[in-house]
Amino acid sequence: MGLDKALGIHDNALLLRSQRATLLASNLANADTPNYKAQDIDFRSALKTASKTDVSMTQTHQRHFVGALSAEGTLQFRQPHQPSLDGNTVETQVEQALFAENAVQYQASLQFVGNKFKSLSAAIKGE
């Protein structure tokens, strides 16, 4: 049994949650930038794609990470509830709530992976 099978989808989930956190933080950082369009990842779709994809990708450029997981195909622009006059679609309260929710879900996946490693270590030691 390989380590990737032992962890299930949680290793991919951690990578995607990390990418989503970066994206949501970027939205918050640009809350006052005229014409900035808030973006988000369709997490379910990205995780489904990541679960089906063989992550042993080939490196097409020397500066690319080998086997890096990307959510580019599931990147979407957010539709604001109240559009701003300057064209900015960031709604700070919405972004903060999504950022907090994503952080909790990231922590849950991290805890699951940690527990899985403890179980595997116990099994190896024969405990």
C-alpha positions in Angstrom: 0.0 0.0 0.0 1.5 3.3 -1.1 1.5 6.4 1.1 -0.7 8.3 -1.4 -3.4 5.6 -1.1 -3.1 5.6 2.7 -3.7 9.4 2.9 -6.7 9.3 0.4 -7.7 12.6 -0.9 -6.4 14.6 2.0 -3.0 15.4 0.6 -4.7 16.9 -2.5 -7.2 18.6 -0.3 -4.4 20.3 1.7 -2.7 21.6 -1.5 -6.0 22.9 -2.9 -7.0 24.5 0.5 -3.6 26.2 0.6 -4.1 27.6 -3.0 -7.5 28.7 -2.0 -6.2 30.5 1.1 -3.7 32.4 -1.1 -6.5 33.4 -3.5 -8.8 34.6 -0.8 -6.0 36.5 0.9 -5.3 38.1 -2.5 -8.9 39.1 -2.7 -8.8 40.7 0.7 -5.5 42.5 -0.1 -7.1 44.0 -3.2 -10.4 45.1 -1.6 -9.7 48.7 -2.4 -8.2 48.2 -5.9 -10.5 49.6 -8.6 -11.8 47.1 -11.1 -10.3 44.1 -9.2 -12.4 41.0 -9.7 -12.6 38.6 -6.8 -11.7 35.0 -7.6 -12.3 31.7 -5.9 -11.7 28.0 -6.6 -14.6 25.6 -7.2 -13.1 23.3 -4.5 -15.3 20.3 -5.1 -14.6 20.3 -8.8 -10.9 20.8 -8.3 -10.7 18.0 -5.7 -12.6 15.7 -8.0 -10.2 16.5 -10.9 -7.2 16.0 -8.6 -8.5 12.7 -7.4 -8.9 11.4 -11.0 -5.6 12.9 -12.2 -2.3 11.1 -12.0 -0.2 13.7 -10.2 3.1 12.3 -11.6 3.1 15.1 -14.3 6.1 15.9 -16.5 7.9 19.1 -16.0 7.4 21.3 -19.1 9.5 24.3 -18.0 12.6 24.3 -15.8 10.9 26.7 -13.3 7.8 24.6 -12.9 7.4 22.3 -9.8 7.3 18.7 -10.7 4.0 17.0 -9.9 2.5 20.3 -8.6 -1.3 20.3 -8.2 -3.1 23.2 -9.8 -6.6 24.5 -9.4 -6.4 26.7 -12.5 -9.2 24.9 -14.4 -11.6 25.6 -11.5 -10.8 29.2 -11.0 -13.9 31.4 -11.1 -14.8 35.0 -10.6 -17.2 35.8 -7.8 -20.5 37.6 -8.5 -20.9 40.3 -5.9 -24.1 40.8 -3.9 -23.6 44.6 -4.0 -21.5 45.8 -6.9 -19.0 48.6 -6.1 -19.1 51.8 -8.1 -15.4 51.4 -9.0 -15.8 47.9 -10.5 -14.3 46.0 -7.6 -16.2 42.8 -6.8 -14.5 42.1 -3.4 -16.9 42.0 -0.5 -14.7 42.0 2.6 -17.2 40.2 4.9 -17.8 37.4 2.4 -14.1 37.0 1.8 -13.3 36.9 5.5 -16.0 34.3 6.1 -14.8 32.1 3.3 -11.2 32.5 4.4 -12.1 31.4 8.0 -14.2 28.5 6.7 -11.3 27.4 4.4 -8.8 27.6 7.4 -11.0 25.4 9.5 -11.3 22.8 6.7 -7.6 23.0 6.1 -7.0 22.3 9.8 -9.4 19.4 9.7 -7.6 17.8 6.8 -4.2 18.4 8.5 -5.4 16.7 11.6 -6.7 13.8 9.6 -3.4 13.4 7.9 -1.6 13.6 11.3 -3.8 10.9 12.8 -3.2 8.8 9.7 0.6 9.1 10.2 0.2 8.2 13.9 -1.8 5.1 12.9 0.7 4.0 10.3 3.6 4.6 12.8 1.8 2.5 15.4 1.2 -0.3 12.8 4.9 -0.3 11.8 6.0 -0.4 15.5 3.5 -3.1 16.2 1.7 -1.2 18.9 
